[in-house]
């Protein structure tokens, strides 16, 4: 029972007499719609995505156990860190090997995930730590991360929907059952629903089998949510109520500049909460708190559901100091922060908490293709996406 809640730059292949238009036609490239009215991603679904799990494992021979249904792909990574270590591995710079950080035009918007590529062998990244991005247990979008330090302590970021709660508890119990630090970006149900389920069950006397030492967050008042986020007011009210019932030693309201250390992982709060004064739709996304996690010399940036205004606020709060090796794609990869924010981050690896229908822009109503084109311009080579199942980086 919970006691103490703890383009590539696109190579120009134009031969004599070929135009850019003919090249694009030969590659099957179609124009991207520029005027898109985003639908509500949480309500759209698509069947047919096979559940799978991808794992990068250090120190064993390459094993491929993929199958057509319920895939499990296991890929071995070589020893040593690929980001700034003193071992024999080469240093990975943003853009998959270009140290110039050049920023040029992109001819296409399609990119491949590591799952699409069959999880090629990669060098170890996190120096003995493990980062897992969990797949949604429904067809809805969600965000749930587990970071286990080299020493064995566990960090959770958000956690997903109510329906993701049981799976999350299972994964936590597999890692010892104790969470040292739980970070929440904002109050939306696809981010805090799983934790809300855990707290609800515990309050009802159900032993979930896990312990949580500390929970970190920065939420607005209920009056603000009533004015700016009425559609998710119920979730905000419940999670705030349950958190307020916890001992003060277990719940922590964070502010810009706060630093939380768990073993070798150091988490820095990058911004104070942004609260637009003008009532608008889905303002709670821009009220997300951004966390930058340093793990054995590798920086991981969590943006939550920040959108354009929130991204501009983040740049202002940080003075544009956002450079990170790994980034969680804001708002599930569509209609999130602006291209300029990603330029400032200049990542090597992108983490997409994005279901298949959103990744593929099945309805044509989403801005995922636009975000992909930005990552092409930045020449980011490695993309992990929950459409391919649980994604693990070591």
C-alpha positions as CSV (number, residue, x, y, z in Angstrom):
1,X,0.0,0.0,0.0
2,X,1.2,3.5,-0.6
3,X,2.8,4.6,2.6
4,X,5.1,7.4,1.7
5,X,4.0,8.4,-1.8
6,X,7.1,8.7,-3.5
7,X,18.4,15.7,-44.2
8,X,19.7,13.8,-43.1
9,X,19.9,16.5,-45.4
10,X,18.2,15.2,-48.6
11,X,21.1,14.5,-51.0
12,X,20.4,16.2,-54.2
13,X,20.1,13.6,-56.9
14,X,19.0,15.8,-59.7
15,X,20.4,14.6,-62.9
16,X,20.5,16.6,-66.1
17,X,17.1,17.5,-67.4
18,X,15.2,16.4,-64.2
19,X,13.3,19.1,-62.3
20,X,12.5,19.1,-58.5
21,X,8.9,18.4,-59.4
22,X,9.8,15.2,-61.3
23,X,12.0,14.1,-58.4
24,X,9.2,14.5,-56.0
25,X,6.8,12.6,-58.3
26,X,9.3,9.8,-58.7
27,X,9.5,9.4,-54.9
28,X,5.8,9.4,-54.5
29,X,5.9,12.7,-52.5
30,X,2.6,14.6,-52.2
31,X,2.1,18.2,-51.1
32,X,1.2,18.7,-47.5
33,X,-2.0,20.5,-46.6
34,X,-1.2,23.9,-45.1
35,X,-4.6,24.7,-43.7
36,X,-5.5,22.1,-41.1
37,X,-8.1,22.4,-38.4
38,X,-7.0,19.9,-35.7
39,X,-9.7,17.6,-34.4
40,X,-9.6,16.3,-30.8
41,X,-6.9,13.7,-31.0
42,X,-8.1,11.9,-27.9
43,X,-11.4,10.9,-29.5
44,X,-10.1,9.5,-32.8
45,X,-9.0,5.9,-33.1
46,X,-7.8,3.4,-35.7
47,X,-7.5,-0.3,-35.4
48,X,-4.9,-2.5,-36.9
49,X,-1.7,-1.4,-35.1
50,X,0.0,-4.6,-33.8
51,X,1.1,-4.3,-30.2
52,X,4.9,-4.7,-30.0
53,X,7.8,-4.0,-27.7
54,X,11.2,-2.7,-28.7
55,X,14.1,-2.9,-26.4
56,X,17.7,-1.8,-26.8
57,X,19.8,-4.2,-24.6
58,X,23.4,-3.7,-23.7
59,X,25.9,-6.6,-24.0
60,X,24.2,-9.5,-25.7
61,X,24.2,-10.8,-29.3
62,X,21.6,-9.4,-31.7
63,X,18.3,-11.2,-31.3
64,X,15.2,-10.6,-33.5
65,X,12.1,-12.3,-32.1
66,X,9.6,-10.2,-34.1
67,X,6.4,-11.9,-35.3
68,X,3.4,-10.7,-37.3
69,X,1.2,-10.5,-34.2
70,X,2.1,-9.2,-30.8
71,X,5.6,-8.3,-31.9
72,X,8.5,-8.2,-29.5
73,X,11.7,-6.9,-31.1
74,X,14.9,-7.2,-29.0
75,X,18.0,-5.5,-30.2
76,X,21.4,-5.5,-28.6
77,X,23.3,-2.3,-28.2
78,X,27.1,-2.1,-28.0
79,X,28.8,-1.1,-24.8
80,X,29.8,2.5,-24.1
81,X,27.9,5.8,-24.3
82,X,27.1,7.4,-27.7
83,X,26.8,10.8,-26.2
84,X,29.8,12.5,-24.8
85,X,31.3,9.5,-22.9
86,X,35.0,8.8,-22.7
87,X,34.7,5.3,-24.1
88,X,35.4,4.0,-27.6
89,X,32.1,5.0,-29.0
90,X,31.8,8.1,-31.2
91,X,30.0,11.1,-29.9
92,X,26.5,11.6,-31.3
93,X,25.7,15.2,-32.3
94,X,22.2,16.5,-33.1
95,X,21.2,15.6,-36.6
96,X,22.8,12.1,-36.6
97,X,26.4,13.0,-37.2
98,X,26.6,16.6,-38.6
99,X,28.6,18.8,-36.3
100,X,27.8,21.9,-38.3
101,X,24.2,21.9,-37.1
102,X,23.3,23.3,-40.6
103,X,19.6,24.0,-41.1
104,X,18.4,23.5,-44.7
105,X,15.2,22.9,-46.7
106,X,13.5,19.5,-46.6
107,X,12.1,17.9,-49.7
108,X,9.9,15.4,-48.0
109,X,8.0,15.0,-44.7
110,X,8.1,11.3,-44.2
111,X,10.4,9.9,-41.6
112,X,11.1,6.4,-40.3
113,X,11.0,5.3,-36.7
114,X,13.5,2.9,-35.2
115,X,10.6,0.3,-35.3
116,X,10.1,0.9,-39.0
117,X,13.9,0.2,-39.5
118,X,13.8,-3.0,-37.4
119,X,15.7,-1.5,-34.5
120,X,19.2,-1.4,-35.8
121,X,22.0,-2.0,-33.3
122,X,22.8,1.2,-31.4
123,X,25.5,2.2,-28.9
124,X,24.4,2.4,-25.3
125,X,23.3,5.9,-24.5
126,X,22.2,6.3,-20.9
127,X,25.3,4.8,-19.1
128,X,23.4,2.0,-17.4
129,X,20.1,3.8,-16.8
130,X,17.0,2.8,-18.7
131,X,14.2,5.0,-20.2
132,X,10.9,3.4,-21.2
133,X,8.1,5.2,-23.1
134,X,5.0,3.1,-22.6
135,X,2.5,2.3,-25.3
136,X,-1.2,3.3,-24.8
137,X,-3.5,0.5,-23.6
138,X,-6.3,2.1,-25.6
139,X,-6.4,3.7,-29.0
140,X,-6.1,7.1,-27.5
141,X,-3.0,9.3,-27.2
142,X,-1.3,9.4,-23.9
143,X,2.1,10.0,-22.3
144,X,3.9,7.7,-19.8
145,X,7.6,7.4,-19.1
146,X,9.7,5.4,-16.7
147,X,13.3,6.2,-16.0
148,X,15.3,3.6,-13.9
149,X,18.7,4.8,-12.7
150,X,21.8,2.7,-12.8
151,X,21.4,2.3,-9.0
152,X,17.8,1.1,-9.4
153,X,15.7,4.0,-8.4
154,X,12.6,4.7,-10.4
155,X,11.3,8.0,-11.9
156,X,7.9,8.3,-13.5
157,X,6.8,11.2,-15.8
158,X,3.0,11.6,-16.2
159,X,1.7,8.0,-16.5
160,X,-1.1,8.1,-19.1
161,X,-4.9,7.6,-18.9
162,X,-7.0,5.8,-16.3
163,X,-7.1,2.8,-18.6
164,X,-3.3,2.8,-18.6
165,X,-3.1,2.5,-14.8
166,X,-3.0,-1.2,-14.4
167,X,-0.3,-1.6,-17.0
168,X,1.7,1.1,-15.4
169,X,1.4,-0.5,-12.0
170,X,2.6,-3.8,-13.5
171,X,5.7,-2.1,-15.0
172,X,6.5,-0.3,-11.7
173,X,6.1,-3.6,-9.8
174,X,8.5,-5.3,-12.3
175,X,11.1,-2.7,-11.3
176,X,10.7,-3.1,-7.5
177,X,7.4,-1.4,-6.8
178,X,8.8,1.9,-5.5
179,X,8.8,5.2,-7.2
180,X,11.3,7.7,-5.9
181,X,10.0,10.7,-7.9
182,X,6.8,11.2,-10.0
183,X,6.7,14.3,-12.2
184,X,3.5,15.6,-13.7
185,X,3.5,18.1,-16.6
186,X,-0.2,19.2,-16.5
187,X,-3.7,18.0,-15.4
188,X,-5.1,16.5,-18.6
189,X,-6.5,13.0,-18.2
190,X,-4.2,11.4,-20.8
191,X,-1.3,12.4,-18.6
192,X,-2.6,12.1,-15.0
193,X,-5.4,9.6,-15.4
194,X,-3.2,6.6,-14.4
195,X,-1.9,8.2,-11.3
196,X,-5.5,9.3,-10.4
197,X,-6.6,5.6,-10.7
198,X,-3.8,4.6,-8.4
199,X,-4.7,7.2,-5.8
200,X,-8.4,6.4,-6.0
201,X,-7.7,2.7,-5.5
202,X,-5.5,3.3,-2.5
203,X,-8.0,5.7,-1.0
204,X,-10.6,2.9,-1.3
205,X,-8.3,0.5,0.5
206,X,-7.0,-1.4,-2.5
207,X,-3.3,-2.3,-2.2
208,X,-1.7,-1.5,-5.5
209,X,1.6,-3.0,-4.5
210,X,3.6,0.1,-5.1
211,X,5.0,3.0,-3.1
212,X,5.6,6.5,-4.2
213,X,8.0,8.7,-2.3
214,X,7.5,12.1,-3.9
215,X,5.1,13.7,-6.5
216,X,6.2,16.9,-8.2
217,X,3.8,19.3,-10.1
218,X,2.6,22.8,-10.5
219,X,-1.1,23.1,-11.2
220,X,-3.4,26.2,-11.4
221,X,-6.3,26.9,-9.2
222,X,-9.6,25.3,-9.8
223,X,-11.1,28.6,-10.6
224,X,-8.6,29.0,-13.5
225,X,-9.5,25.5,-14.8
226,X,-13.2,26.4,-14.6
227,X,-12.5,29.4,-16.9
228,X,-9.8,28.0,-19.2
229,X,-10.2,24.2,-19.2
230,X,-13.8,23.3,-18.5
231,X,-13.7,20.1,-20.5
232,X,-11.1,18.7,-18.2
233,X,-12.2,20.4,-15.1
234,X,-13.4,17.2,-13.5
235,X,-10.0,15.5,-13.9
236,X,-8.2,18.6,-12.6
237,X,-10.5,18.8,-9.6
238,X,-10.0,15.1,-8.7
239,X,-6.2,15.0,-9.0
240,X,-5.8,18.2,-7.1
241,X,-8.1,16.9,-4.4
242,X,-6.2,13.6,-4.0
243,X,-2.8,15.4,-4.0
244,X,-3.9,17.9,-1.4
245,X,-4.9,15.0,0.9
246,X,-1.3,13.7,0.9
247,X,1.2,14.7,3.5
248,X,3.2,17.8,2.6
249,X,6.4,15.8,2.7
250,X,5.1,13.7,-0.2
251,X,3.6,16.4,-2.5
252,X,5.7,19.2,-3.9
253,X,4.7,22.3,-5.9
254,X,7.7,23.0,-8.2
255,X,8.9,26.3,-9.6
256,X,11.4,27.4,-12.3
257,X,14.9,26.5,-11.3
258,X,14.1,23.7,-8.8
259,X,16.5,20.8,-9.1
260,X,15.5,17.3,-7.9
261,X,18.2,14.6,-7.8
262,X,17.6,10.9,-7.8
263,X,20.9,8.9,-7.9
264,X,22.7,10.0,-11.0
265,X,19.6,11.6,-12.5
266,X,19.2,15.4,-12.0
267,X,15.8,16.9,-13.0
268,X,15.6,20.7,-13.5
269,X,12.3,22.6,-13.7
270,X,12.6,24.9,-16.7
271,X,9.6,27.2,-16.3
272,X,6.9,28.6,-14.1
273,X,3.4,27.7,-15.2
274,X,2.0,29.7,-18.1
275,X,-1.5,30.9,-17.5
276,X,-3.1,32.9,-20.4
277,X,-5.3,35.7,-19.1
278,X,-7.6,35.5,-22.1
279,X,-10.0,32.6,-22.0
280,X,-9.2,30.2,-24.8
281,X,-9.6,26.6,-25.9
282,X,-7.4,23.9,-24.2
283,X,-5.3,26.5,-22.4
284,X,-4.2,23.7,-20.0
285,X,-1.8,22.4,-22.6
286,X,0.2,25.5,-22.5
287,X,0.2,25.4,-18.7
288,X,2.6,22.3,-19.0
289,X,5.7,22.3,-16.9
290,X,8.9,21.4,-18.8
291,X,11.5,19.2,-17.1
292,X,15.0,18.6,-18.3
293,X,16.6,15.4,-17.0
294,X,20.4,14.9,-17.0
295,X,21.3,11.2,-16.9
296,X,25.0,10.2,-17.0
297,X,25.7,13.2,-19.2
298,X,22.7,12.9,-21.5
299,X,19.9,15.5,-21.5
300,X,16.3,14.5,-21.9
301,X,13.7,17.2,-22.3
302,X,10.0,16.6,-21.4
303,X,7.7,19.2,-22.9
304,X,4.3,17.7,-22.0
305,X,1.5,19.2,-24.2
306,X,3.0,22.7,-24.7
307,X,1.7,24.4,-27.8
308,X,2.7,27.6,-29.5
309,X,2.1,30.0,-26.7
310,X,3.6,27.7,-24.1
311,X,6.6,27.1,-26.3
312,X,7.2,30.9,-26.6
313,X,6.9,31.2,-22.9
314,X,9.4,28.4,-22.4
315,X,11.9,30.2,-24.6
316,X,11.4,33.4,-22.7
317,X,11.8,31.6,-19.3
318,X,15.0,29.8,-20.4
319,X,16.5,32.5,-22.6
320,X,16.4,30.0,-25.4
321,X,18.8,27.6,-23.5
322,X,16.9,24.5,-24.5
323,X,19.6,22.3,-26.2
324,X,18.9,18.7,-25.3
325,X,20.1,15.3,-26.7
326,X,16.6,13.7,-26.5
327,X,13.3,15.4,-26.7
328,X,9.7,14.3,-26.0
329,X,7.7,15.7,-28.9
330,X,5.2,18.3,-27.5
331,X,1.5,17.5,-27.7
332,X,2.1,14.0,-29.1
333,X,3.9,15.4,-32.1
334,X,1.3,17.7,-33.6
335,X,0.0,21.2,-32.9
336,X,2.7,21.5,-30.2
337,X,5.5,24.0,-29.9
338,X,6.8,25.9,-32.9
339,X,9.6,24.9,-35.2
340,X,11.8,27.6,-33.7
341,X,11.6,25.8,-30.3
342,X,12.8,22.6,-31.8
343,X,15.6,24.4,-33.5
344,X,16.7,25.6,-30.1
345,X,16.5,22.1,-28.7
346,X,18.4,20.6,-31.7
347,X,17.9,17.0,-30.6
348,X,19.6,13.8,-31.7
349,X,16.7,11.6,-30.7
350,X,12.9,12.3,-30.8
351,X,10.5,10.4,-28.5
352,X,6.9,10.4,-30.0
353,X,4.1,9.4,-27.5
354,X,2.0,9.0,-30.6
355,X,-0.5,6.3,-31.6
356,X,-0.6,5.0,-35.2
357,X,-3.6,7.0,-36.4
358,X,-2.0,10.2,-35.2
359,X,1.5,9.3,-36.5
360,X,0.0,8.5,-39.9
361,X,-2.4,11.4,-39.9
362,X,-5.1,9.0,-40.9
363,X,-7.9,11.6,-41.0
364,X,-5.8,14.3,-42.6
365,X,-6.8,16.7,-39.8
366,X,-3.6,16.7,-37.9
367,X,-0.3,18.6,-38.1
368,X,2.0,15.5,-37.6
369,X,3.4,15.8,-41.1
370,X,4.5,19.4,-40.4
371,X,6.3,18.4,-37.3
372,X,8.0,15.5,-39.2
373,X,9.2,18.0,-41.8
374,X,10.8,20.1,-39.1
375,X,12.7,17.0,-37.8
376,X,13.9,16.3,-41.4
377,X,15.3,19.9,-41.6
378,X,17.1,19.3,-38.3
379,X,18.4,16.0,-39.8
380,X,17.3,13.9,-36.8
381,X,17.9,10.3,-37.6
382,X,16.5,8.4,-34.6
383,X,12.8,8.5,-33.8
384,X,11.1,6.2,-31.2
385,X,7.3,6.1,-31.4
386,X,4.6,4.3,-29.3
387,X,2.9,3.2,-32.4
388,X,5.6,0.5,-32.4
389,X,4.9,-0.6,-28.8
390,X,6.8,0.1,-25.6
391,X,10.1,1.9,-26.5
392,X,13.2,1.3,-24.3
393,X,16.5,3.2,-24.5
394,X,19.5,2.1,-22.4
